[in-house]
Amino acid sequence: MALTALFFYLFAGVTVMSGLLVIVARNPVHAVLWLILAFFNAAGLFVLLGAEFLAMILVVVYVGAVAVLFLFVVMMLDVDFASLRAGFIRHASIGAFVGLVLLVELIMVVGFRVVGKASDVVAGAAKAPASTGPVLTNTEALGRLLYTQYVYFFQAAGLILLVAMIGAIVLTLRHKEGIRRQSIAAQNARTPAAAIEVVKLAPGQVIVPSGERRG
């Protein structure tokens, strides 16, 4: 128990510290790296809670795809971050208000949970009922819910993501003039007569790159 509490405070402390460094970091590349560290420590917290599937998703999806994509975009695009930070002080009051609201909500959630557990203990309902069915793992329970009760919502979410991906590709695709592009239909329609030219040379003649014959 003491070891679990030690790891909890370690992961939680590093997560909070990494989140703060993401906000205050001047270099955007460093901010993304701190964000990746925060994701890893949050995954460690999920493992301590017994939610190993959520920990794996956090590492594979967010660290392996989203955060790395952010890093590549920041490094490849010439973004003027000075102009982006120009309005930080002007909107600081709004950000502080939103952060205060989120903090109050988190305190209310934790408080209601503690009060609910205390009332259950007082009422004598702390004893868990006997299990009548097989014990499911976290991953199996999520899979049963997604592919049975919420299968239509799951498929709808996948369709929305597919449409969003296609829309992003269409909006960002730019055709430049003067660039030769691959035409699969033209390649498949080529015949040996159009692709190969047989040239008979007389003795002493050569072919220069321009196609002329010189003797």
CYANA upper distance limits for C-alpha pairs under 8 A (distance plus 0.5 A):
  1 MET  CA      5 ALA  CA      6.75
  2 ALA  CA      6 LEU  CA      6.62
  3 LEU  CA      7 PHE  CA      6.80
  4 THR  CA      8 PHE  CA      6.62
  4 THR  CA     48 LEU  CA      7.83
  5 ALA  CA      9 TYR  CA      6.73
  6 LEU  CA     10 LEU  CA      6.65
  7 PHE  CA     11 PHE  CA      6.49
  8 PHE  CA     12 ALA  CA      6.41
  8 PHE  CA     45 LEU  CA      6.97
  8 PHE  CA     48 LEU  CA      7.79
  9 TYR  CA     13 GLY  CA      6.26
 10 LEU  CA     14 VAL  CA      6.71
 11 PHE  CA     15 THR  CA      6.52
 11 PHE  CA     41 ASN  CA      5.60
 11 PHE  CA     42 ALA  CA      7.45
 11 PHE  CA     44 GLY  CA      6.98
 11 PHE  CA     45 LEU  CA      6.85
 12 ALA  CA     16 VAL  CA      6.71
 12 ALA  CA     41 ASN  CA      7.65
 12 ALA  CA     42 ALA  CA      7.92
 12 ALA  CA     45 LEU  CA      7.72
 13 GLY  CA     17 MET  CA      6.61
 14 VAL  CA     18 SER  CA      6.42
 14 VAL  CA     38 ALA  CA      7.57
 14 VAL  CA     41 ASN  CA      7.26
 15 THR  CA     19 GLY  CA      6.63
 15 THR  CA     37 LEU  CA      7.93
 15 THR  CA     38 ALA  CA      5.17
 15 THR  CA     39 PHE  CA      8.10
 15 THR  CA     41 ASN  CA      6.13
 15 THR  CA     42 ALA  CA      6.89
 16 VAL  CA     20 LEU  CA      6.80
 16 VAL  CA     38 ALA  CA      8.07
 17 MET  CA     21 LEU  CA      6.75
 18 SER  CA     22 VAL  CA      6.65
 18 SER  CA     34 TRP  CA      5.77
 18 SER  CA     35 LEU  CA      7.01
 18 SER  CA     37 LEU  CA      7.05
 18 SER  CA     38 ALA  CA      5.81
 19 GLY  CA     23 ILE  CA      7.18
 19 GLY  CA     34 TRP  CA      7.66
 19 GLY  CA     35 LEU  CA      7.15
 19 GLY  CA     38 ALA  CA      6.83
 20 LEU  CA     24 VAL  CA      6.86
 21 LEU  CA     25 ALA  CA      5.99
 21 LEU  CA     31 ALA  CA      7.32
 21 LEU  CA     34 TRP  CA      7.01
 22 VAL  CA     30 HIS  CA      8.17
 22 VAL  CA     31 ALA  CA      4.91
 22 VAL  CA     32 VAL  CA      7.45
 22 VAL  CA     34 TRP  CA      6.14
 22 VAL  CA     35 LEU  CA      6.52
 23 ILE  CA     31 ALA  CA      7.69
 25 ALA  CA     30 HIS  CA      7.09
 25 ALA  CA     31 ALA  CA      6.01
 26 ARG  CA     30 HIS  CA      8.29
 26 ARG  CA     31 ALA  CA      8.12
 27 ASN  CA     31 ALA  CA      6.89
 28 PRO  CA     32 VAL  CA      6.83
 28 PRO  CA     74 VAL  CA      7.47
 29 VAL  CA     33 LEU  CA      6.89
 29 VAL  CA     71 LEU  CA      6.74
 29 VAL  CA     74 VAL  CA      7.28
 29 VAL  CA     75 MET  CA      7.70
 30 HIS  CA     34 TRP  CA      6.71
 31 ALA  CA     35 LEU  CA      6.68
 32 VAL  CA     36 ILE  CA      6.81
 32 VAL  CA     67 ALA  CA      7.10
 32 VAL  CA     70 PHE  CA      7.55
 32 VAL  CA     71 LEU  CA      6.58
 33 LEU  CA     37 LEU  CA      6.93
 33 LEU  CA     71 LEU  CA      8.46
 34 TRP  CA     38 ALA  CA      6.75
 35 LEU  CA     39 PHE  CA      6.79
 35 LEU  CA     67 ALA  CA      7.87
 36 ILE  CA     40 PHE  CA      6.87
 36 ILE  CA     63 VAL  CA      6.31
 36 ILE  CA     67 ALA  CA      6.87
 37 LEU  CA     41 ASN  CA      6.87
 38 ALA  CA     42 ALA  CA      6.60
 39 PHE  CA     43 ALA  CA      6.68
 39 PHE  CA     58 LEU  CA      7.20
 39 PHE  CA     59 VAL  CA      7.34
 39 PHE  CA     62 TYR  CA      7.88
 39 PHE  CA     63 VAL  CA      7.19
 40 PHE  CA     44 GLY  CA      6.93
 40 PHE  CA     58 LEU  CA      8.23
 40 PHE  CA     59 VAL  CA      6.92
 40 PHE  CA     63 VAL  CA      8.20
 41 ASN  CA     45 LEU  CA      6.95
 42 ALA  CA     46 PHE  CA      6.93
 42 ALA  CA     55 ALA  CA      8.11
 43 ALA  CA     47 VAL  CA      6.84
 43 ALA  CA     54 LEU  CA      7.91
 43 ALA  CA     55 ALA  CA      4.76
 43 ALA  CA     56 MET  CA      7.68
 43 ALA  CA     58 LEU  CA      6.65
 43 ALA  CA     59 VAL  CA      7.25
 44 GLY  CA     48 LEU  CA      6.90
 44 GLY  CA     55 ALA  CA      7.39
 45 LEU  CA     49 LEU  CA      6.86
 45 LEU  CA     55 ALA  CA      8.48
 46 PHE  CA     50 GLY  CA      6.86
 46 PHE  CA     51 ALA  CA      5.67
 46 PHE  CA     52 GLU  CA      6.83
 46 PHE  CA     54 LEU  CA      7.12
 46 PHE  CA     55 ALA  CA      5.85
 47 VAL  CA     51 ALA  CA      6.01
 47 VAL  CA     52 GLU  CA      5.53
 47 VAL  CA     55 ALA  CA      6.62
 50 GLY  CA    138 ASN  CA      8.11
 51 ALA  CA     55 ALA  CA      6.99
 51 ALA  CA    138 ASN  CA      6.68
 52 GLU  CA     56 MET  CA      6.70
 52 GLU  CA    138 ASN  CA      7.70
 52 GLU  CA    139 THR  CA      8.14
 53 PHE  CA     57 ILE  CA      6.72
 53 PHE  CA    138 ASN  CA      7.20
 53 PHE  CA    139 THR  CA      6.03
 54 LEU  CA     58 LEU  CA      6.55
 55 ALA  CA     59 VAL  CA      6.85
 56 MET  CA     60 VAL  CA      6.46
 57 ILE  CA     61 VAL  CA      5.98
 57 ILE  CA     62 TYR  CA      7.86
 58 LEU  CA     62 TYR  CA      5.77
 58 LEU  CA     63 VAL  CA      7.25
 59 VAL  CA     63 VAL  CA      5.44
 59 VAL  CA     64 GLY  CA      6.87
 60 VAL  CA     64 GLY  CA      5.38
 60 VAL  CA     65 ALA  CA      7.55
 61 VAL  CA     65 ALA  CA      5.78
 61 VAL  CA     66 VAL  CA      7.04
 62 TYR  CA     66 VAL  CA      5.27
 62 TYR  CA     67 ALA  CA      6.32
 63 VAL  CA     67 ALA  CA      5.58
 63 VAL  CA     68 VAL  CA      6.96
 64 GLY  CA     68 VAL  CA      6.60
 65 ALA  CA     69 LEU  CA      6.35
 66 VAL  CA     70 PHE  CA      6.70
 67 ALA  CA     71 LEU  CA      6.74
 68 VAL  CA     72 PHE  CA      6.74
 69 LEU  CA     73 VAL  CA      6.60
 70 PHE  CA     74 VAL  CA      6.57
 71 LEU  CA     75 MET  CA      6.64
 72 PHE  CA     76 MET  CA      6.40
 73 VAL  CA     77 LEU  CA      6.26
 74 VAL  CA     78 ASP  CA      8.18
 74 VAL  CA     79 VAL  CA      7.81
 80 ASP  CA     84 LEU  CA      7.30
 81 PHE  CA     85 ARG  CA      6.68
 82 ALA  CA     86 ALA  CA      6.79
 83 SER  CA     87 GLY  CA      8.25
 84 LEU  CA     88 PHE  CA      8.26
 87 GLY  CA     91 HIS  CA      6.84
 88 PHE  CA     92 ALA  CA      6.39
 89 ILE  CA     93 SER  CA      8.45
 91 HIS  CA     95 GLY  CA      6.91
 92 ALA  CA     96 ALA  CA      6.57
 93 SER  CA     97 PHE  CA      6.69
 94 ILE  CA     98 VAL  CA      6.77
 95 GLY  CA     99 GLY  CA      6.61
 96 ALA  CA    100 LEU  CA      6.59
 97 PHE  CA    101 VAL  CA      6.77
 98 VAL  CA    102 LEU  CA      6.80
 99 GLY  CA    103 LEU  CA      6.65
100 LEU  CA    104 VAL  CA      6.71
101 VAL  CA    105 GLU  CA      6.75
102 LEU  CA    106 LEU  CA      6.71
103 LEU  CA    107 ILE  CA      6.72
104 VAL  CA    108 MET  CA      6.65
105 GLU  CA    109 VAL  CA      6.68
106 LEU  CA    110 VAL  CA      6.72
107 ILE  CA    111 GLY  CA      6.42
108 MET  CA    112 PHE  CA      6.49
109 VAL  CA    113 ARG  CA      6.73
110 VAL  CA    114 VAL  CA      6.74
111 GLY  CA    115 VAL  CA      6.64
112 PHE  CA    116 GLY  CA      6.44
113 ARG  CA    117 LYS  CA      6.72
114 VAL  CA    118 ALA  CA      6.71
115 VAL  CA    119 SER  CA      6.68
116 GLY  CA    120 ASP  CA      6.75
117 LYS  CA    121 VAL  CA      6.81
117 LYS  CA    126 ALA  CA      8.39
118 ALA  CA    122 VAL  CA      6.79
119 SER  CA    123 ALA  CA      6.60
120 ASP  CA    124 GLY  CA      6.57
120 ASP  CA    125 ALA  CA      5.46
120 ASP  CA    126 ALA  CA      6.09
121 VAL  CA    125 ALA  CA      6.41
121 VAL  CA    126 ALA  CA      5.59
136 LEU  CA    140 GLU  CA      6.58
136 LEU  CA    141 ALA  CA      6.44
137 THR  CA    141 ALA  CA      6.61
138 ASN  CA    142 LEU  CA      6.79
139 THR  CA    143 GLY  CA      6.64
140 GLU  CA    144 ARG  CA      6.67
141 ALA  CA    145 LEU  CA      6.85
142 LEU  CA    146 LEU  CA      6.60
143 GLY  CA    147 TYR  CA      6.53
144 ARG  CA    148 THR  CA      6.26
144 ARG  CA    149 GLN  CA      8.17
145 LEU  CA    149 GLN  CA      5.81
145 LEU  CA    150 TYR  CA      6.58
145 LEU  CA    151 VAL  CA      8.33
146 LEU  CA    150 TYR  CA      5.37
146 LEU  CA    151 VAL  CA      5.88
146 LEU  CA    154 PHE  CA      7.01
147 TYR  CA    151 VAL  CA      5.01
147 TYR  CA    154 PHE  CA      8.17
150 TYR  CA    154 PHE  CA      6.55
151 VAL  CA    155 GLN  CA      6.67
152 TYR  CA    156 ALA  CA      6.56
153 PHE  CA    157 ALA  CA      6.60
154 PHE  CA    158 GLY  CA      6.88
155 GLN  CA    159 LEU  CA      6.72
156 ALA  CA    160 ILE  CA      6.68
157 ALA  CA    161 LEU  CA      6.75
158 GLY  CA    162 LEU  CA      6.69
159 LEU  CA    163 VAL  CA      6.73
160 ILE  CA    164 ALA  CA      6.62
161 LEU  CA    165 MET  CA      6.62
162 LEU  CA    166 ILE  CA      6.77
163 VAL  CA    167 GLY  CA      6.54
164 ALA  CA    168 ALA  CA      6.61
165 MET  CA    169 ILE  CA      6.81
166 ILE  CA    170 VAL  CA      6.71
167 GLY  CA    171 LEU  CA      6.55
168 ALA  CA    172 THR  CA      6.63
169 ILE  CA    173 LEU  CA      6.41
183 SER  CA    187 GLN  CA      6.84
184 ILE  CA    188 ASN  CA      6.67
185 ALA  CA    189 ALA  CA      6.69
186 ALA  CA    190 ARG  CA      6.92
190 ARG  CA    194 ALA  CA      6.81
190 ARG  CA    195 ALA  CA      7.14
191 THR  CA    195 ALA  CA      6.70
192 PRO  CA    196 ILE  CA      6.15
193 ALA  CA    197 GLU  CA      7.47
201 LEU  CA    205 GLN  CA      6.37
201 LEU  CA    206 VAL  CA      7.79
202 ALA  CA    215 GLY  CA      8.50
204 GLY  CA    215 GLY  CA      5.98
205 GLN  CA    213 ARG  CA      6.84
205 GLN  CA    214 ARG  CA      5.76
205 GLN  CA    215 GLY  CA      4.53
206 VAL  CA    213 ARG  CA      6.26
206 VAL  CA    214 ARG  CA      5.93
206 VAL  CA    215 GLY  CA      6.93
207 ILE  CA    211 GLY  CA      6.48
207 ILE  CA    212 GLU  CA      6.42
207 ILE  CA    213 ARG  CA      5.44
207 ILE  CA    214 ARG  CA      7.03
208 VAL  CA    212 GLU  CA      6.43
208 VAL  CA    213 ARG  CA      7.24
208 VAL  CA    214 ARG  CA      8.11
